Amino acid sequence: MAILDRFDIKGRSALVTGAASGIGLAYAEAMAEAGALVTITDIDGEGAEREAARLKEAGHEVRFDRLDVSDFDAVTAAFDAHAKAYGGLDIAFANAGIDTGAGFWNPAGHRNPDGQVDTYDPKRWDKSIAVNLSGVFYTVSNAVRVMKQTGRANGRSGGSIICTASNAGLVTEPIVGLPYMPAKAGVLHMVRALGLELAEFRIRINAIAPGPFVTNIGGGWLKKDPVARKAWDAIVPLGSVAETDQLKPLALLLASDASDYMTGSHVVIDGGMMLGKYQ
């Protein structure tokens, strides 16, 4: 097979959670632009509908579904609807995530009174774990179910699942809300465990661990605060916080046969932040 052919996903189907904006939207755009049949899901149903319509106008095959990934039954229904519309499932991005508040330290170098372990609101903890960890499990569980059911019938082997983790799951990030870190660490370990479990079925699962990207998470503060943006640009070894378009090539790699010998792994994409310049 020619090397570029290994990146070909034309005619395959992909479901992306948390895809009305930010990283999830970049994944959905990458899949659509490469010729896949895409379902955009998000708890922001209007946003999902808007982005699906925009991509359809550009000539891509895209549908949408409003989805709260912390609701297992809703996730099940979304995957069933996708499989019915597209005849199966080849690629799934377990991407939806939230930030439920600042950590114990803020970028200005002061402690946050409500971000410390002894003052942290348990409801914020529960919500973060429900979306950032349980929501990934619900997504992966249903993706595997549909891939197992439809793969052989369609003459396709296995499938590819990509989970969005974070470099905050690998190192301590004091400005990040406390539950976000163990949730993302849990995603990374889940991916490792499931890489082994799913290998027999030729279902691959890998994680992307982004560093600082300009998204709407945390209220989109990097978009709104030029001072904070300049400060973050200064500490990234490669010179700037990234735009979500920079994730598209990696998403295509992991979704396609170009990564057919990768499973249970994670790929850090953070401009060199974990290399120690700011630690």
N, C-alpha and C positions, 0 to 999 in steps of 0.2 A: 504493500500500500504506500502510495506517495505520502510524504510527510505532511503536506498541507491537508490531505484527505482525512487524516486522523483527527483534525479539528472540526470536521463536517458534522453538524447536528441537524441538517435540513430534514424536516418531516418528523422529528422527534418532538415529544411534548414535555413541557416543563411547567411546574407550579411553583410560584414564589410567594412566600408570606412576607408581610410588612413591606409591600412593594408599591405603595402609593407615593413614596418619596425616598430620598436618600439612597442608602446602599441597596436596599431591595429593588428600588426602581432601576438602578444601574444594572443589577442582575437581569431584571425582566427585559430591559432594553437590549442587553447583550444577547440574550437568548432569541428575542424577536429578530434582531438585526442579522443573526446568523441563520435564520430560517426555521426556528423551532415554532411550535404551536404553544402559546403561552397563556396561563391563567395568572392574572394579577390578583392577589388577595391582600386585604388590609382591614383593620378595624374601622378605618376611615373609608367607608363605602363610597362616598362621593368622590374622594380622591382617587380610589381605585378605578371607578367608572370613568373619570376624566382622563386618566393616563391610558387606560385601555382604548378609549375612543381616539386619543391622539395617535397612538401607535397603529390603530386600524386605518386611520386616515393616511398614514405613511405607507400603507400597503402590507402590513403585517397581520398575521392571524392571532388575535388576542381576545380573550374574554376576561371578565372580572367577577369577583365574589367578595362580599363583605364578610370578614372573618375575624373573630376574637380567638386567638390561638390558645387562650387559657380555658376554653370551653371544648372539651374532648369531643362531644357529640357534634359540635359545629365543625370541627376539623374533619371528622369522619365524613360528614355530609359534603364538605367542600372537595375532598379527594374523590368521592364517588361521582360528584357532578363533573369534575374534570375528566375522569376516566370515561364517563358516558359520552362526553362531548368529543373527546379526542381518541377514544379507543384504547386507552391505557395510560401509562405514566412511565416516562424514561428518566426524567430529571426532576429533582425536588430541592428547593432552597429553603431550609429552615432558618429564616432570617429575622423574623419579627422580634423586636426588642425594645425595651424602654429604660429610661433613667428616672428613678423615683426620688432624686434629690442629691444634693452635694455630699461629699465626704467630710471627714473631720477637719480637713485643711482646705483653704480656698486659694486661688491663684495669687491673691495679694499677700499671702503668707500669714493669714490669721486663722484661728480655729473657728469652725462653724458650731454654734451652740446646739443645733439640732442634728448635727451630722456625726456625733460621737456615739459609741456603742451604748453608753448608759442613758442616752437621751433619745436614741433612734426610735421612731414610731414603728411599732410592730406591724401596723397596717401597710406601711411603705415596704417593709421587708417582705411581707406575704405577697404583695402585688408584684414586686420585682421577681421573686422566685417563681411565681405563677406564670409570668410571661417569658422570662429569660431562660428558665430551666425547664419547667414543666411543659411550657408551650413548645419547646424544641422536641422534647420527648413525644408529645402528642403528634407533632408533625412528622417526625421520623417514623413513629409506630404506624401511622396510616400510610405513609409513602411506601414502607416495606410491604404492608398488607396488599396494597394495590399492585406493586411491582411483582410480587409473588403470584398474584392471581392472573395478571394480564400478560406478563412477559412472554411466557412460552406460547400462549395462544396467538400472540402477534408475531411470533418468530423472532423476538428480540431477546437478547441475553441480559439478564440482570437490570441494572440501572445505576444511576449516580445520584447520591445525596450529598449536598453541601450545606454545612451548618456555619452560621456566622458566630464566631467566638469573639475574642478581643485580646489584645496584649495585656489588658487588665486581668485576664485569667491566668497570666503567666508571671506577672510581676506586681508588686504593690503599687497602687495608684491612690495616694491619699486624698486627691481632690474628687475621686469617683465615689459615688454612694456605696456604702458598705456591702449591701447584698449583691450588687452588680458583679463584684469580683468572684465570690464563690459560685455564683450562677454560671459565669463564663468558664471558670475552672471546671465546673461540673460538665459543661458542654464538651470541653476538650477531652475529659476522661470518658464520657459517654461515647464519643467518636472512636477513641482507642478501643474500648470494649466491643463496640458494635462492628468495628472493622474485622475483628476475629469472628464474631458470630455470623456475619452476613457473607463472608467470603465464599462459603459453600454454594450460595445462591447467585454468585457473580454480581452481587449488589455491593457497590463501592460506596464508602462514606468517608468524607474528609471535611476538614474545617478550615475556614479562612479566619485569621486572627488580625483584624485591622488595628492600626494605631490611630493617629489623629486624622480624621476625615471631616470635611465640611458637610454636616447633615442637620436634620431637624432635632436630633436627640438632645436632651438637656435644654429644650427651648430654642435650639438653633443659635446658641450664643456666639459661636464662631462667625456666623453670618452677620450678626447684629453689632458686635463689639470689635471695632477695628484695632483698638489698643490690645485687647486679648489676642486677636488674630496675629498681630505683629509680634507679640511676645512668644506665641507658640511657634510661629515661623522661625524665630531666632534660635529655638532649641532643637529643631529637627535637623539632624545631620545632613540630610539631602536638601535642606534649605527652605522647606515650606510645608504647611499642612496640605494634605492631598484633596483633590476633587474626586467625587465618586466614579467618574469616568475611568479613572486609573485602575479601578478594580475589574473592569470588563474583560481584559485579556486573561486574567487569572480565573475568572468565573468560567470563561469558555474552555480553558485548559481542563479544569476539574469536571466540567459537565460532559466533555467529549472523550472519545477514545484515545486522545493524546495522553491521558492520564490513566490508561487502563491497567497499569501496574502499581497504582497508588491507592492505598486504603488505610484507614485508621490513623491518618497523618494530619498535621496542621501546617499551614503556610502562613508565616508572619509577613504582613505587608504594612510597614510603619515608617518608612523613610529613614530607617536606622535608629529609631528611638530606643530600642532595647539594647543597643550596643554600648550604652553607658554614659553618653554625653551629659545627660541631665540627672542621672541617678544619684 
